[in-house]
Amino acid sequence: MRLYLDMCCFKRPFDDQRDERIRREAEAVAVLVARAERGDFDLVRSPALLVENDRNPREDRRIAAALWIDGAAVDVPLSPAVEARAREFNELGFAPMDALHVAFAEASGAARFVTCNDRLVFLGARHREQLKLPIVNPVDVVPTEE
């Protein structure tokens, strides 16, 4: 099985962990990364993840996220098909970078697109008929203890 983690998942461990939701999502992301490192499933790496991470002005966070992204077992390249699919998602209301991420996830054959972005989860549910994979929160993939 393959999972595509959105950039916000890789950033979640750096957010304020005093917030219960953020803490639960960070824990779920940590479990997903650890399980991928054990070989339970494959994480996907895309050019969109690399570009978005390179834009992070905080070097410590950029380096940490780059290590997690570099550990991904599946590379999906940019292609005309990915670009066309991203344009379709953009027309459905997805932001340009989010549309690219979802298009890469589909192209990779990922089983799920995992994000902490509520708007993306909402759009994924709203347009599930047009998507080839569900868009879910990390807690929905790996429930954490309350």
C-alpha positions, -999 to 999 in steps of 0.1 A, spaced: 0 0 0 11 36 -7 3 68 12 9 103 1 15 126 30 8 163 23 35 188 33 14 199 63 18 164 77 56 168 77 52 202 93 27 191 120 54 180 145 67 216 146 33 231 155 22 240 191 17 206 207 -3 221 236 -33 221 212 -50 186 215 -58 183 179 -23 193 167 -8 169 192 -30 140 180 -23 147 144 15 150 151 14 116 169 -5 100 140 20 114 115 49 100 136 33 66 137 28 67 99 64 77 92 77 50 117 55 23 100 67 34 66 103 31 78 95 -5 90 82 -13 56 45 -16 65 37 6 35 54 30 11 54 68 13 54 88 -19 78 116 -28 69 141 -54 84 173 -69 56 193 -53 67 181 -18 103 190 -26 95 225 -39 71 232 -10 97 221 15 125 241 -1 103 272 5 104 268 42 125 296 57 132 276 89 163 256 81 159 232 110 123 223 100 133 222 63 161 197 70 139 175 93 111 174 67 136 167 39 149 136 58 114 122 61 106 130 25 139 115 13 129 83 31 99 78 8 101 46 -12 81 58 -42 91 87 -65 64 101 -88 77 124 -116 60 154 -131 43 146 -163 18 161 -187 -9 138 -172 -1 151 -137 -3 187 -149 -36 181 -167 -51 164 -137 -39 192 -114 -57 217 -137 -89 196 -133 -86 197 -95 -79 235 -96 -111 239 -116 -129 220 -88 -117 246 -62 -84 230 -51 -56 256 -46 -29 252 -72 -3 235 -50 -29 213 -34 -42 203 -68 -6 193 -78 -2 172 -46 -35 153 -52 -26 148 -89 8 134 -79 -9 111 -53 -32 97 -79 -4 92 -104 16 73 -78 -12 49 -71 -15 59 -35 -43 44 -15 -49 76 5 -39 113 4 -32 122 40 -34 159 51 -40 180 82 -57 206 60 -95 207 68 -103 224 35 -86 196 15 -104 170 35 -137 188 28 -130 192 -9 -120 155 -11 -153 145 4 -172 169 -18 -155 157 -50 -150 120 -40 -167 109 -72 -140 127 -93 -111 114 -72 -92 81 -74 -84 81 -37 -98 94 -5 -84 125 12 -81 119 49 -67 133 82 -38 113 97 -58 106 127 -83 88 105 -55 65 93 -39 59 127 -62 68 156 -43 80 186 -53 76 222 -72 104 238 
